[in-house]
Each structure stands twice: as structure tokens, then as C-alpha cells.
Amino acid sequence: MAMTRRVCLIDTDPGTDDAVALWLALASPELDVRLVSVAGGNVGLIHTLRNARAIVGLSGRDVPVVAGADRPLLGAFRPELQVHGADGLAGAALPEGPSEAPGVAADAIRALLRAERRVTLIGIGPATNLALALATEPALIDRVEEIVLMTGAWAEGNITPSAEFNAWSDPEALAMLLECGRPVTLATLELTAQALVTPTRIATLRASGGGACLDAAARIMAGVPPSRRFGHRGHPLHDPCAIAWLIDPTLFTQREVHVHVECAGVPRGRTVVDRWERSGHPANARLLDTLDADRFFALLATRLATLP
């Protein structure tokens, strides 16, 4: 029986872990990636767009890359340079990629939704582009099969004491997605912390063979500074967790939760996650709870080894 490939788009802000996530998606036959849309996030849009073009170009896949929002719906843009570096890829130089597709991301997202009966939206950056697309043509929401996001935290944040970076970058956009009425799956910081990149795991990845993409992924991971939060043993590989969920859900456990996003004041960007049904509100998201990290990294190595 032929495999049914999931039609999807990836909205991203590369970003070190975004690069690995894109290569994992492009290497996986389960996913039919039709579009890569780009926002400013980890670094400014001029860098994230260049990086996305280079990442897709190195993969050898013919997927359009289109520029989107350079700032959130409300408030000012602020990058995160400490982890990703000034170029967004921790100094790992990649060859120049193909030119971006014409137009803007929200238009391209809506065009894909009009063309396909079911599309999975994968968001691994600020949710601005996805929210703009759906807010400006609400009838297309019925074409969304699932929204899968790397965002949020139910305990500590990583950009403020209570907020995760993607959620904090555009909480209004995230709130719109959570309330749009379509299934939403969240890979939060507590989940991605279980995907800890260590020197041993980088060495294992390099030993799996492969070409330029796998080599670049290993260089990028090695260039990210080890996290004080994890005793300098390594750093979490956030965004590929969202992709892995769509490839092999058996890597995860999950639970249904209600999520509310704080959009004002000191806790702006905090995701209040009701993990134990205490709020009285019905669930509006699936929370990925635990990860089989060894199998996750084995999947990553196997898939990246198939790319040029």
C-alpha cells in the first residue's frame, strides 16, 4: 500500500534548531512539504530568509521559500542572539540558496490552503505568519488538518522567567491559533528539554555517514553553547521535536490540556497550561509530554543521512 504523505507547510525563523528541523522534514517521506514561510524571530528577517533559502537549497529539494512578517502583530521585534549567533546559524556557513519565491507569506499560506483539502501547519517560530493568514481569510480554517507548534512552557521560560521565546515573540498570534477551532499540538520547553544535544550525540550523528546536510547539522549543533540550565552538559534541540511528532508519534506520550496565553504586563508570553483539568475550561491543545530521546536522535541520524 502506498504511503499517504501529509501535505504541510513549515513556518520558521532559522535559527540553529530550525535548520535541523527543516532538514528532518525534507528528508522524511511521510511529509509533503509544499512551502517554507519565514518570519523574523531568532534573528532578523534578512538573516532568517537567507538561512531558510540556504537550508532548503543544500537539501536539494525544490520547495518555495517565501518571506513574511519582520515583526510581531503588536510591539517591537527582538532577536535572540546569545544562542543562535548574529547570523542565526551559530557561525556555520552554508552555500547561498535559491532565490525566495515572490509574494508574502500570508498570501502564500492562504493560496496553499485554497489548493488543498487538508494542510498541516507547522510553526517553529513566532506564530505571526500563520495567524495573519488565517485571520484574513477565516473560511480557510476548515482546510487546516492540524497545527503543530514548538512553543510555550508550563513551568519556566527561556527568554523571561515565565515565557518561552516563540510564544513571547508574538503572544497575540499564538492566542489566535489556540482559539481557531482546529487541532493544535504543542512541543513545549519541558518536552524539548528531553532532546538534549551532547558531544556524544553529535559524534554519533557524524558517524552515521551522510553528506553536506548532515555535516552542516553537526556543525550547527556543535556551535550552540551548552546551557547553564542543563549543567553545561548540552543544549535542547527544540524545533525538530515538532517535526518528529508528525513522522513518528510513538516517540511521544501526550495529554489533552487547556492553554491560555498572557498578552500583557510582566508575564507577557507566558503559556498557562492546565495539565490536570483544574481550570474548568475545555481542552484546546494536545501537549506532548515525554520523548524517547534515544529513538529521536536515531531517527534524526537516519533521516539526515539520506540527504545530499
Solvent accessible surface area in square Angstrom, and as a share of the most:
residue,aa,sasa,rsa
1,M,243,1.08
2,A,92,0.71
3,M,108,0.48
4,T,128,0.74
5,R,119,0.43
6,R,66,0.24
7,V,23,0.14
8,C,0,0.00
9,L,0,0.00
10,I,0,0.00
11,D,1,0.01
12,T,1,0.00
13,D,0,0.00
14,P,0,0.00
15,G,0,0.00
16,T,6,0.04
17,D,12,0.06
18,D,0,0.00
19,A,0,0.00
20,V,0,0.00
21,A,0,0.00
22,L,0,0.00
23,W,0,0.00
24,L,0,0.00
25,A,0,0.00
26,L,13,0.07
27,A,9,0.07
28,S,3,0.02
29,P,65,0.41
30,E,39,0.17
31,L,3,0.01
32,D,26,0.13
33,V,14,0.08
34,R,89,0.33
35,L,11,0.05
36,V,0,0.00
37,S,0,0.00
38,V,0,0.00
39,A,3,0.02
40,G,6,0.06
41,G,1,0.01
42,N,9,0.05
43,V,1,0.01
44,G,20,0.19
45,L,34,0.17
46,I,138,0.70
47,H,58,0.26
48,T,0,0.00
49,L,24,0.12
50,R,82,0.30
51,N,4,0.02
52,A,0,0.00
53,R,29,0.11
54,A,6,0.05
55,I,0,0.00
56,V,1,0.00
57,G,30,0.29
58,L,33,0.16
59,S,0,0.00
60,G,59,0.56
61,R,97,0.35
62,D,147,0.76
63,V,18,0.10
64,P,61,0.39
65,V,5,0.03
66,V,1,0.00
67,A,22,0.17
68,G,18,0.18
69,A,20,0.16
70,D,62,0.32
71,R,148,0.54
72,P,15,0.10
73,L,57,0.29
74,L,107,0.53
75,G,63,0.61
76,A,85,0.66
77,F,65,0.27
78,R,148,0.54
79,P,57,0.36
80,E,33,0.15
81,L,87,0.43
82,Q,157,0.70
83,V,61,0.35
84,H,14,0.06
85,G,24,0.23
86,A,77,0.60
87,D,43,0.22
88,G,0,0.00
89,L,7,0.04
90,A,27,0.21
91,G,60,0.58
92,A,8,0.06
93,A,84,0.65
94,L,30,0.15
95,P,84,0.53
96,E,126,0.56
97,G,13,0.12
98,P,77,0.48
99,S,96,0.62
100,E,76,0.34
101,A,27,0.21
102,P,130,0.82
103,G,58,0.56
104,V,83,0.48
105,A,0,0.00
106,A,16,0.12
107,D,67,0.35
108,A,26,0.20
109,I,0,0.00
110,R,33,0.12
111,A,49,0.38
112,L,21,0.10
113,L,0,0.00
114,R,121,0.44
115,A,80,0.62
116,E,40,0.18
117,R,198,0.72
118,R,116,0.42
119,V,0,0.00
120,T,0,0.00
121,L,0,0.00
122,I,0,0.00
123,G,2,0.02
124,I,1,0.01
125,G,7,0.07
126,P,6,0.04
127,A,7,0.05
128,T,4,0.02
129,N,2,0.01
130,L,0,0.00
131,A,1,0.00
132,L,64,0.32
133,A,0,0.00
134,L,8,0.04
135,A,51,0.39
136,T,88,0.51
137,E,47,0.21
138,P,85,0.54
139,A,84,0.65
140,L,13,0.06
141,I,33,0.17
142,D,99,0.52
143,R,85,0.31
144,V,0,0.00
145,E,65,0.29
146,E,15,0.07
147,I,0,0.00
148,V,0,0.00
149,L,5,0.03
150,M,5,0.02
151,T,6,0.04
152,G,0,0.00
153,A,2,0.01
154,W,97,0.34
155,A,58,0.45
156,E,105,0.47
157,G,12,0.12
158,N,71,0.36
159,I,47,0.24
160,T,36,0.21
161,P,124,0.78
162,S,29,0.19
163,A,0,0.00
164,E,5,0.02
165,F,12,0.05
166,N,11,0.06
167,A,0,0.00
168,W,39,0.14
169,S,20,0.13
170,D,0,0.00
171,P,0,0.00
172,E,31,0.14
173,A,0,0.00
174,L,3,0.02
175,A,29,0.23
176,M,76,0.34
177,L,1,0.00
178,L,7,0.04
179,E,121,0.54
180,C,26,0.16
181,G,66,0.64
182,R,63,0.23
183,P,62,0.39
184,V,3,0.02
185,T,0,0.00
186,L,1,0.01
187,A,0,0.00
188,T,1,0.00
189,L,2,0.01
190,E,30,0.13
191,L,1,0.00
192,T,0,0.00
193,A,23,0.18
194,Q,61,0.27
195,A,0,0.00
196,L,14,0.07
197,V,2,0.01
198,T,29,0.17
199,P,103,0.65
200,T,101,0.59
201,R,60,0.22
202,I,17,0.09
203,A,58,0.45
204,T,85,0.49
205,L,9,0.05
206,R,118,0.43
207,A,88,0.68
208,S,48,0.31
209,G,39,0.37
210,G,50,0.48
211,G,29,0.28
212,A,50,0.39
213,C,0,0.00
214,L,6,0.03
215,D,66,0.34
216,A,0,0.00
217,A,0,0.00
218,A,0,0.00
219,R,89,0.32
220,I,1,0.00
221,M,5,0.02
222,A,56,0.43
223,G,39,0.37
224,V,11,0.07
225,P,66,0.41
226,P,71,0.45
227,S,26,0.17
228,R,204,0.74
229,R,107,0.39
230,F,30,0.13
231,G,53,0.51
232,H,112,0.50
233,R,148,0.54
234,G,5,0.05
235,H,15,0.07
236,P,19,0.12
237,L,3,0.02
238,H,34,0.15
239,D,3,0.02
240,P,0,0.00
241,C,0,0.00
242,A,0,0.00
243,I,0,0.00
244,A,0,0.00
245,W,18,0.06
246,L,14,0.07
247,I,17,0.08
248,D,35,0.18
249,P,64,0.40
250,T,98,0.57
251,L,6,0.03
252,F,15,0.06
253,T,75,0.44
254,Q,82,0.37
255,R,60,0.22
256,E,102,0.46
257,V,2,0.01
258,H,33,0.15
259,V,1,0.01
260,H,92,0.41
261,V,7,0.04
262,E,48,0.21
263,C,44,0.27
264,A,72,0.56
265,G,61,0.59
266,V,147,0.84
267,P,49,0.31
268,R,61,0.22
269,G,0,0.00
270,R,102,0.37
271,T,4,0.02
272,V,53,0.30
273,V,19,0.11
274,D,19,0.10
275,R,45,0.16
276,W,147,0.52
277,E,151,0.68
278,R,196,0.72
279,S,55,0.36
280,G,74,0.71
281,H,110,0.49
282,P,110,0.69
283,A,58,0.45
284,N,31,0.16
285,A,4,0.03
286,R,59,0.22
287,L,0,0.00
288,L,2,0.01
289,D,27,0.14
290,T,63,0.37
291,L,17,0.09
292,D,58,0.30
293,A,19,0.14
294,D,102,0.53
295,R,104,0.38
296,F,1,0.00
297,F,25,0.10
298,A,56,0.43
299,L,28,0.14
300,L,1,0.01
301,A,11,0.09
302,T,86,0.50
303,R,41,0.15
304,L,0,0.00
305,A,32,0.25
306,T,89,0.52
307,L,6,0.03
308,P,78,0.49
